[in-house]
């Protein structure tokens, strides 16, 4: 930990915990110095010239003088290639077996002595020197991977490697997890190492609690996603290209991926943004759909709150007409002393039952750190799991001790299936206390475990350098399977602080601590957009601001942004709206009520994310990736297909400029119509942020009586529209019924029809932006 990391840790978590982190980092560095041999002499290696090729089902093997390249096209269109015989398994990103190869794809000769694999959506061409090109079916270049280079220790051991690539000059980079520097990733170096509070990695300096080597690249040639399936520490250096203004002397954009170990293997998906995310989630697993209540306004109370405080918060929301669906409590870590908890909550199951009947669920924080005390029941039970116990050990077989809470702690090895199964049984206690879900507040083990610590890694064995980035994912899997096994009739609610590719299978991700003040507001949006493009649709920041004391204006602007993000939670001290006075309370009430009105829309988007992979929150270029101006727009977003949200990200602003995609858009408050593409200036008074509806959109909302209504925005003349409605099936596993609606303008009347349905639309319809509705 450097000086900047120390200052960041102290500012975020306080001087005591910050100094504990410093001591832990110092102890880990000493342990690594003893256990990890310094890198000695190394031998550089490149593939060399092409020697031969061997076709296989779905692709083939291309042999070079000093390496082998394997290429396969999977059923569904994703392309896999790897060097040095690395296979797609084992992988934490994939939910099970590797996809079957597509028998229609095959290896065939290319020009200049190379080879190519041609598929329906992508062509992979290999040169005689080992360069790999991704091309569209029409032959347009999407990406060129230069021959890789390895550095292998002379005395044996894991090789580090570098892979450089080129993209078109007009291309824009997105992804790499949730990045405060994003969503567009400009030139600079980005770390691939999930870190804790105070850490920074990026040109601007973000807290990278969710990093993954997933790049989404958008250019005139098309959109593609490239995933380096490697969990080791690494870094990605990006440089955007420059066009030669028609001279033909374009400088391509470049990407350099450096990894400290692990295999060099990649997956690629190409197509429209919607097709890319559909293919990505088909590969890594469909996102878990949160329970319906988890899509409403939530609150988190940190520290030693008691029953009186819980009742005060809930009663305050009810008294002031503020919707609230869940309250998150910091109830300690497994094995912590329960005496203080019983004093604070004499009848926790009774309180939870009472609140649940009032429409408020309780969510418990769960930390992976287990108090290492002989009288701790959880600690003693964990030591009896398997042959070596449940906890991470050092190379000499001793438990790795860290600092958390009142004393020494140990961390479970979630890369061991037996440990995950045991850990899942511990959630029975939380469920018995009446909690409806869990929040993994400390699932990133950055300050606790040295890189030399040993992990099971599903029986393969390895150290923390390989396990670190997937620790939170493996913990989320243990929690998800534990909750589902003990409440099989309910969809689990699980929220993590960290994660990796594939984390969406188990729940959502809180997008970490962000910078104080107005820059943090912009970073919050970037984090959610980045997570969504990497396959994690359910995420969001702590909208009230976890640190600092925001001004009333900043507090409201944070609340207004959060109301249109999937995970909507306020966290911190006493920052309830009624604490700030009448105007703030009235404006906050309007924000929360609007979120409740849009609840059916969020339910539909959550289910559609599972079915199609499309994130709930999308960049404005989602439907028009060929619009270069939209690619550079970072201060607005699409909520589904129907709404464009333009949050206010600057102090004192009461108007702002919005860049619109093609088509007609309506201001949802004033009803004024705007035509895109292009820029327009709209009103953004303190009490609201600009939200525009796409002409023709059919949006499910909650009516005044609490039932489902369809809000239809009039289509432009000669154009149609539509929308998808997924009726709330409850919090169980009932199959969600998808209803598709179309809208069109007929003789001045808006006609709304249900696809495949007969008779009238089965719910009230409210038409906006035109005079008269019609139904069929």
N, C-alpha and C positions, 0 to 999 in steps of 0.2 A: 504494500500500500504506500503510495507516494504522498507528498504533502497535500496535494489537492484532494486526494481521496480521504485523508484524515480530516481535513476541514469539512468536506461534504458529509462524512459520517457523523461528525459531532453536530453539525447544523441540523441534520435530519432526525437523528435518534437521541441526541442529548450527549452531554459530556461523559457520563458514566458508561453508557452503552458504547459510545464512540471509542473510549479508551479500551474497553474490552475488545472491540474489533481490532484495535491496533495491537494489543497483546496477542490476540489470536493470530493475526497476520504474521507477527514476528516469530511466534512459535512454529507456525506452518513453514515459514521460510527455513528455519533451522532444520526441521524434520526433512524437508525436501533436499536440503544440502547434504544431509547424511545418506538419504535413501536413493536419490536419483543421481546417477553418475553424470558428470558434465559431458557435454558432447565433445568427443575427441576428433580425430581426423575423419574426414568424410570423402566419399567418392561420388562425383557427379555422374549422372547418367541421363541420356536422352534415348528415345526409341530407336533412332537410326533409320536406315532405309527399309522400305517395304520388301519383304521376302516372298510371301505367299498369302493366299486366302483360302478359307474353307467355309463353304455355305452351311448354314444350319437352319432349322425351322424358325422363321421370323427374322432372320438375319444371318450372322456368321462371325467368324474369327479372322482377323487380319493380323498376320505375323510380321514383326519387324526384327531387325538384327538383335535388339536388346530388350524387347518387350512384346506383349500381345495385346491387341485391342479386340474386345468383344462387343458386338452391337446386336440388339434385339428390339424389335417393335412389338409392343404388347397389344393384346386385344383392347380396344378402346382408343388407341392412337398414341399413347405415351411411348417415348423412345428411351431405351437404356443403353448406355455404353460405359465400359470400364477398362482400365489398364491392369496389367499384371494378374489376369485371371480373377479379379475381384468379382464376386457375384452380387446379386441384389439382396441376398440374405447373408447374415443376420442384419436386421435393420429395425430401429425403433420407430422409424417414420411409417413403415408399412404395417397394416393391422394384422397381417397373417402371412399366408403364402404369397410368393411373388406372382404377379399377373401372368397368365398364359401368353406365350408368343402368338402373334398373328400369322397364321400360315400363308396369308396372301403376300406378305413381305418377304423379300429374299435379297441375297447378296449378288450383285452383278457388276461387271467391269464398268469403270468410268473412264473419262478422258485422261490422257497423260499418264497412263499406267496405274491410276488409282482404282478404288472400288467404291460402290455406293449401295445403300439400302433404300429402296423406294417404298413408301407407304402412301396411304390415301391422303394424309394431311401433312406429311413431312418427309423430306429426303435428307439422308445423312450421307455425305460424301467424305471419303478418306483419301488424302494425298499420299504420294510415295514417301514423303518426309514425316508423315504422322499428324498432319493438320486435319481437323475434323470440322466440316462445314454443315450448318443447318440451313436448308433451303425450303422455300415454299414449293407446293406442287408445280407451280409455274416456273421454278428455277431461280426465284429472287432470293438473294442471300439475306438470312436473318442474323447469322452469327458465324464467326470463324474462330475455332479453338486452335491455337498454335500448339506445336508439339510440347508436351509437358517436360519438366525437368525434375529429377529426384536427387536428393543428397543422402546417401546411405552411409551410416557409420561403418568404418573399416572393420571394427571389432564386432560388428553385428548389432542388431537392434532396429527400431522403427525408423523408417526413412521419412524425412520431411519432403514436401514437394511444392511446386508452384505451377499454376496453370494460367496462361495469359490468353486473352481473347479479344476479338474486335467485333464491333457492332456498327450499323450504319451511322453516318455523321449526325443524322437528325434524331437518333434514338434517345429516349429518356429511361433512366433506371429507377425502379421502385422495389420495395420489399426489404429483404434482409432482416425480417422480423418487425418489431414495433420500434420505430426510430423517431426520437424527438426532432432529428434533423430533417425528416421527410415531410410529406410522403415522397416527393421527388428527391432522389439522392444525387446530390451534386458531387463534383470532384473532391476526393479526399479518401482517407482510410477509415474503415469501419471494422471494429473488433467483433469477433465471433466467440464470445465468452460471457455467459449469463452472469451478471454481477449484482451485488447488493447495493443498498443505499450509499450514496456518496461516490460511487464509481462513475467514470465517464469514459465514453468511447465513441468518437465521431468528430467530424470537423467542427461542429458547434459544441459538442460535449453533452451527450445524452446519457441517462441511466439505463444501460442496456440489460434489463432483466429478462427480455425476450428477444434473443438473437437466433437467427437460423440462416443457413446459406441458401436462401431462396431468392432468386432474382426474377423480377417481372420487368421485361424490356418491351417498350412500346415505340414503334417507328412507323414510317410510311409503308414499309415492307410488310408489317404485320406485328402481332403481339406474340411473345413467347415467354415461357417460364422455364428457368433452368435451376435445378436443385442438385447441389453437391452433397450426396448422402455420406457425410462424415461428421462425427460428433466431437472431434478433437478441437482444441483451441486453434484459431486462425485469424486471418484478417483479409479484408477485401479492399482493394484500392481501385477506385473508379475515376475515370476522366471522360467527360462528355466530349463528343466530337465537334468539329467545326466544318460548316459547309463553305464551299468555294464560290458561292454566289454565281453559279452557272459556269464557272471556269473549268469544271471537271476535276479540280484539285481539292477534293474533300479530304479532311482528316478524320478518320473513323474514331468513334468512341472506343475506349479500352477498359477492360476489366482484368484485374490480376488477383487471383485467389491463392493465398499461401496458407498451408496447413502444417502443423507441427507433427503430424503423424496420421495414421489411418489410411483407408483405401482412397484411390482416385476413381470415383464412380459417379455417374450423373444420370439424372432423369430430365427429359425435356418434353414440354407440351406446347403446342402452337395452335393458333386460330384466333377467333375473336376473344375479347376478354372473358365473356361468359363461357365460351367453350374451354378456354384455358383453365378457369377455376373449376369447371365441371370435371375436366380430366384430372386436375390435381387432387380434388377430394375423392374422386373414384380411385385414385392411386393410394392416398394416405388415409382414407376413411371419412365417412360422412360425419358432419358436426353433430354433437349431442344437442338435442332441443331442450332448452331450460324449461322448468315448470312455468305455467302461465303467470303465477304471481311474481316470478323472478324478472318479468318484463315490465314491472311497475316501479314506482319510486321507492328507494330504499335508503336506510340510514345506517351508519356504523358508529358505535360508541367504543372508544379505546380506553384502556386502563381499568381501574377497579370500580366500574359502575355497579350499582346495586338495584334491587327491585324497585325502590322508590324512584330512582332516576329513569328506569325503563318506563314506569307508569307515567312519569312526568312528560317524557318525550311523546309517548303515544297519545296521552290526553291532550297535549298541546296541539298535535296535528288534528285531532278530532274537533277540538274547540274552535280552531281557526279555519276549518274547512279545507285542510291540506291532505291530499291522498298519501297514504303510506301502506306499503304491502309487506315490508320486511325490515327487521332490525338486527344488525350484526353485532355480536357481543364478543369481546376478548375474554374467553373463559379459561385461558391457560393452556398448557401443553400436557400431553399424556404423561401421567406419572407425577404431576405437580400436586402439591398438598391441597386437599379438598376442604379443609376446615374453613379457610377464609371464604371459599366459594359458597359453602352452606350458610355462612353468616350473612353473606350478601343476598343470597337467594334461598330463603328457608324452604320454599316449595316451588322449585323451578318447573317441574312438570305441570303443576296446577296453573302457574302463571302462563306457561306456553299454551296450554289448552284454552285459557280465557282469552288470550290475545288472538289465537287462531280463530276463535269464534267471532272475533271482531275484525277479521280480515288481515291480521298482521302475523307473519311468520317470524320465528327466531332462527338466526343463523349463527353457528358457532365457529370461532376461529380455531384452527388446528395448526400447531407448529410441529415440524419433524423432530425438533430437539427433545430428547427424553432425559429427565433428570437422573444422573448416574448416582443413585443412592441405594444402599443395601436394602432399605425398607420400602423402596418404591416397587409396587406390585408390577407395573408395566415394565420397569427395567429388569426385574428378576424374570418375568415371563419371557421377555425378549432374549435373554441370555440362554434360554432353553430351546430356542427355535433352531432346528437343524443341528448340524454337527459343530458349527462354529459360532452359533448365536446370530442374532438379528442385526448387530451393529457393525458399522464400518470399522475395519482394523488397519493397522499399519503393516508394513512389510514383515515385521517380526511377530505378527499375530496378536498384538495388543490393541485393545479398543482405543480408538482415537477420541480424546477428550477435548471438548470445546467449552465455551462459556456462554450461558444463556440463562436469563432469569436469576434465581438466587444462588446458583452454583454451577458445578461442572455438569456437562451434558454429553450425551452420545447421539449419533444420528443413525437411523436404520438404513440398511443397504437395500433400497427399493429395486435395484437391478437383480435381486434374487427372488424368484417366484414364490418361494416359501415365506419370505419376509413380507411380501405384498399380501399374501393370504392371511398371515397373522395380523398384520397392521389393519386390514379390513375388518377384523373382528372387533377392534377397539372402537369403531364407530357405533357399535350397539349402545354404548354408554351415552353417547350424545343423543342418539335417537330416543332412548328411554327417558332422557331429560326433557324431551319435547321439541328438540331442534329439528327443523325441516331441511337443513342443508348445512354445508361446511364451507369455510373459507380458508384456504391454505395460505395464511399470511406470510409464512417464512419458508416457502418451498424452494427458495434459492439458497444453496448451502455455501455461498462464496466465502464468508468469514470463518466457517467452522472446519472445513476439511482441507488438508494439504493435498497437493497434487500427487504425492506418493501414496496416498491412502488406497487400500485395495478394495475392489468391488467384484461381485460375482459375475456381472454382465451376462446373465442368463446361462451361466455354467461355463463360459469361455474363460473368465478370469481376466483381470486387467486393473489399471489404476484409475485414479480420479481424473487424469487428463482426458480419458475417453468417456468417463461417466458423468462428468460435471454438468455438461449442457443438457443431459437427458434426466437428471436427477428429479427435477420438478415434474416432468412428464411421467416418470415411473411412479412417483408419489401420487399423482393425479389418478393414474390407473388403479393403484391400490385402493384409494378412497372411493372411486367410482364403483369398482366391483364390490367393495365392501358395503356401500350404501344400497346398491341394487340387489345384492344378495339378501339383505336384511329387510328391505322394503320393496319386494318385487313388483308391487302394484303401483309404485310411484316413480316418475322420472327423477333421478337424482339431481340435486342442485349442488354443483361443486365449482368453486372459483379458485384459481391459482394466481400466484404473483408472478410466476415464471413459467417457461414452457419451451417446447421445441416443435419441429415439424411432426404433426400427428396429434398434438395436444387437444385439438378440437374434438377428438373422439370421446373425451372424458368431461368436458365442460368448458367454461369460459376463462378468460384471463383479465385480471385487473391490470391496467396498463402502467403500473409503476408510479413512483414519485417523479414529479416533474418540477421544472424550475418555478420559483416563485414569480408572482406578478403576472403581467400581461404576456410576456414571452411563454410562460407556462400554459396559457390558454391556447395559444397557437400550437404548442407542442402536444397538448392533449389530443387535438384533432389529428395531428400527424401520426400519433401512436395508434389510434383506432383505425385509420385508413391503411397503415402499413400492416397491422395484424390481419385485417380483412383480406388484403391481397395475398397474404401467406396462408390463407385457409382458416383463419380464426374469426368467425363472424360475431361471436358474443364477447365483447370487450368494452371497456370504458374506464375513464379516470375517476378519481374521487373529486366530484364536481365542486364541492364546497371549498376545496383546497385543503390538503392535508397539513401543509406547513404554512407559517406566516399568519398574518391577520389581514385578509383582503378587505379592501374598501367596499362599501355597499354597492357601488357600480360594478366592480370586478366580481363580487359575489354573485350578483344577478346575471352578469354575462356568462359566468361559469355555469350557473344553473340553467340558463337558456340553451347553451350548447349541449349540456348533459342530457337535457330532456329529449333530444333527438338522437341520442346514441343508445345502442342496445342495452348495455349495463349502466344503470342510472342510480348512483349512490352518492350521498353526501357523507363526509367523514371529517372528524376533527373534534374540537371542543364544543362549547355551547354556541353553535352557529345556526340554530333553528331560525327560520325567517322572522318569527315574532320577537326575537331578541333585538332586531334592528329597527323596529318601528313600523308605523302604518304604511308608508309608501312601499317600502321593501316587502312587507308582508303581502300587500295587495298584488304587487307584480309577481312575487314568488308563487302566490296562489294561482294566478293565471297560467304560469308555466306548468305547475304540477297538474292542474285540471286539464290542460291541453294534452299533456302526456297520457293521462287516463283516457281522454277522448280517442287518442290514436292507438290505444292498447290493441284493438283487433288488427290493426295494420302491423304492429310489431309481432303479434302472434303469427300472422301470415308470413312475414318475412323470415321469422325463425324457422318455420317449417319448410319454407322454400329453400333456405340455406342448406338444410339437410338433404333436400331432394335434388338440388341443382349445384350446390357449392357456391352460389352467388352470395357475396357478403351483404349484410343489411345496409351498411354504410359503404358507399362506392365513390370513387373519384368521379369528377364531373365528365371525364373523357370516356367513361365506361361504355356508353353507347355510340361514341364517335371518336374512336382512337386515332383516326386520321386527321382530326382537327388539332393542329399543332398548338394553337393558342390554348385550347382546353388542357393539353398535356402539362402546361406550365401553371395551371390554376391550382393553387394550394389552399385557398381561404374559403372554400365552399365545398359542398358534397351532395351527392344524391342519396336520399333515403328511399331505398327500393327504386322502382322505375318511375314512381309518380310524383315525388317531391324533391325539390332542390332547396337545401338549407344554406343560408349565407350568414353564419354567425358574425357577431361584431367582435373583432380581435384587437381593437385599438381603443385606448382611453379617450373618452369624450366624444366619440363618433356618434352622430345621430342620422347620418346618411352613409351609404357605402355603394361602391361599384360592384356589380355582379356580372360575371361572364356567363352567358347562357349557351347551352347547346342548341342545335337546330330545332325549330318548331315554335309554337306559341306557348307562352307561360303566363299564368295568372298569379298576381299577388293574392295570397289566401286571406288577407285581411281587407284590403281595399277593393279587390276584384279587378284591378286594372290589368289589362293584357299587354304583354311585351312579346316582340318577335325576335327569335334567335336564328342563326348564331350572331353573337356580338355582345357588346357591353352595354349595360343600362345602369342608371343610378336609381336607387330605391331608398325609401324611408326606413330608418332603423332607430326609432325612438327608444328611450331607456326601457320601456315596458315590454319590448318584444324584439325579436330578430326577424329579418326578412325570410319568409318561406314562400316559395313559388310552386305551384302545381302545374304539371304538364297538361296541356289541352288534351282532352279525351281520357284522362286518367280516371279509373274507378278505384276508390280507396275505401276500404272498410273502416268504419269508425263506430264508437259507442254513442248511441243516441241519448237524448235527455232522459228517457225512461230506463236506460241501462241496456237496452237491446241493441242488436246489430243493425246498422244502417249503411247504405252505400252512398258515399259522397262522390258525385260525378262532375268532372269539370268539362264543360262543353267542348267538343272537338271543333277544330277549325273547318271551314267549308271545304268539302272535297276530301277530308281526311277522317280517319277513324281513330279509335283508341281502345282502351280496355284495361283490365286489371285482373289479378288473381286474389281470391279470398279463400283462406283456410279457416274454417270455423273452429273455434277453440274446443278441442276434444277433452279438455280437462288436464289433469296432471299425471294421468296414467299412460298406458301404452296403446290406447285405442288408435286405430289407423286414422290419420287425418284425411278428411275429404277435401279435395281441391276443387274449387268452383272457379271457372273462367268466365269472365264477362267481357262483352264488347260494347262499344258506344259509337254512335254515328249521328250525323245531323241529317234529318229528313224534313224538308220543307219548313225549316226554322225550328223544328222540334228535335230534342235530343232523345234518341231511341237507345235504350239499354236492353241488351239481350244476354241470356245465359247460354253458353255454348252447350249444345246437346239437350237443353231443357225445353220443356213445353209449358205453356201457360205463363202467367205473370212472374216477375222476379220475386223470390220468396222473402223479401224484406223491404222496408221503406227505402225509397230513393230520393236523394236531395240533389238537385242539379244546381250547379253554380257556374256563373259565367255566361248564362243564356237565359232566355225567358221561360220557355215551357218544356217540361219533361215529358217523356213518353216511355212506355215499357212494353216488353213482349216476353 
